[in-house]
Amino acid sequence: FPFRADVFLLSSYSGILPKLQSLICIHKDIKMATDGPAYAPFFGVMGATAAVAFSAMGAAYGTAKSGTGIAAMSVMRPELIMRSVIPVVMAGIIGIYGLVVAAVITNNITEGYGLYKAFTQLGAGLAVGISGLAAGYAIGVVGDSGVRGTAQQPRLFVGMILILIFAEVLGLYGFIVALILTSK
């Protein structure tokens, strides 16, 4: 039984060739929008999802971490509870940044949505989301330590507020960049 590789290869490729041609021409079956492919809105929706999800994680961590500091501090000095809520409020603002950007991105997803706009809005969502995550983490750590320290030494309050403002600004930077990206 002689084996000829050239005959074997030719006969095996003859059945594969039509299948390969059908795979190559599969792009004809994808429905195209007027300006972009049908999958372009996926990237915009992922930008909106990233904006809300990462910002909410940062806000939740900042709230939880600061809240444990408030609970520990309130045992020693219950009269300082209302002054100590400031880190929790600042962490909540981080979540609002993500919500606003997600709403702007969602309202921009219309008929004829192209890949350029989709990718810029994905970038916008990631910018506000990841910067919100970092800012929430910073607010939580500073808020926890600052609240506990303020209970022992009230003069630390102004310093704590200044550090919290600098931590909040990190989220604001991402918010500004996201708004610029969504306007493109």
N, C-alpha and C positions, 0 to 999 in steps of 0.2 A: 504494500500500500504506500505508494509514493506521496509525500506531502509537498504540495507546492504553495509556498507562502503567498506568491503574487495572486494566484487564483482565489485563495481563501480570503485575502484582504479585499479583493475586488468584489467578491460575492457578498461579504459581510457589509461593506460600505454601500452597496446598492440598495439595501433595505433601510439603512440609516439616513441616507441623503435626503429623502423626502421629509423625514421627521425633523432633521436639522433645519431644512428650509422653512418648515412650518413654525419652528421655534424662533427663528430669526425674524419672521414676519409677524410675530405676535403683537408687536407694537401697533399694528393696524387695528387690532381689536379693542385697544384701550380708548375709552371715550375721552375726547379732548374738550376742554372748555374753550371759550373764545380766545383767551390769551395765554392760558397755562394748562398744564396737565390736570387730570381729574384728582390726582393725589396731592396737589399743592395745598389745599386747605388743611391737610393733616399736619403740616409743619406749623401753620398758624395756630391751630388748636393746641398743639403741643407747647407752643409758646405761652398761650393763655394758661394751660395747665401748670407749666413750670412756674409761672408768675405767682399763681395762687398757692400751689403746693409748697414751694420752698419758702415763700414769705410767711405762710401760715406756720410752717415748722419753726422758723426763727422766732415768730411772735409767741408761739406756744412755749418754746424753750425759755425765752426771756421772761414770760409771765410765770412759769413754774419755778424757775430758779429764784427770781425776785420774791415770789410768794412764799417760798420756804424761809427766806431771810426775814420777811415781814412777820411770819408766824413765830420764828424764834425770838425776834426782837420784841414782839408784843407781850411776851411773858414778863420781861423785865420792865418795859416802858410802854404800857398800853396807850398813853396819851399821844404817842408819836405815830400811831397807825396811819392817820390821814396824810401826814407828811411823807410817809414811806410808800405811799401808793404810786408815786410819780414814776418809778421804773416800770411798773405794770402798765401804766397808761402809754408810756413811750414804746413799750414792746407791742402794744396793740396797734399803734400807728404804723408799724412796719407791715402788719397784715393788710392795712388799708391801702398801702402803696401797691401791693400785689393785686389787690382786688380792682383798683382803678385801671391798672395796665391791662389786666385780663379783660375788663369790660371794653376798653378801647380796641384791643386786638380782635375781640369777638365781633364788634360792630364793623370792623374793616373787612371781614371775610364776606365777600359778595361774589356775584357772577363775574367770571373773567379774572379770577384771582390767580396771579402769576407766581412763579417760583421766587423771583426777586423779593416781592413783597412778603411771601411766606417765610423766607429765610430771615429777612430783617425782623419780622415779628417774632420768630423763634428766638433770635438773638435778644430782642427786647424783653421777652419773658424770662429768659435765662439771666439777663443782666439784673433785673429787679428782683428776681427770685433768689439768686445766689447771694447778692449783696444784702438782701433782707435776712437771709439765713445767718450770714456773718454778723450783721448788726444785732440781730436778736440774741445771738450767742454772747456778744460783747455786753449788751444791756443786761442780760441775765447774770453774768459773772460780776459785773460792776454793781448792779443793783443789790445782789445778795450780800456782797462784802460791804458795800456802802451803807446799807440799811443797818446791818449789825454794828458797824463802826460808829454810825451816827447815834445809836442808842447809848454807846459808851462815852462818846465825845461829840457833843452837838455842833462844834465848830467844823466838823467834817462835812456837814450838809452841803455847803456851797461847792466844795471840791467835788463831791459826789455828783451834783447836778451838772457841773462843767464836763466831767468825764462822760456822763450819760449823753450830753448833747453831742460830744464828739463821736460817740458810738452810734447815735441816731443818724448823724450826718452820713455815715457809710451807706445806710439804706437809702437816704435821700439822693446820693450820687447815682446809685443804680436806677432810681425812679426817674431822674432827669435824663439819663442816657436812654432809658426805655421809651420815654416820651419822644425824644428826638428820633429814635429808630422807627417808632410807629408812624411818625409824620412823613417818612420817606415814601 
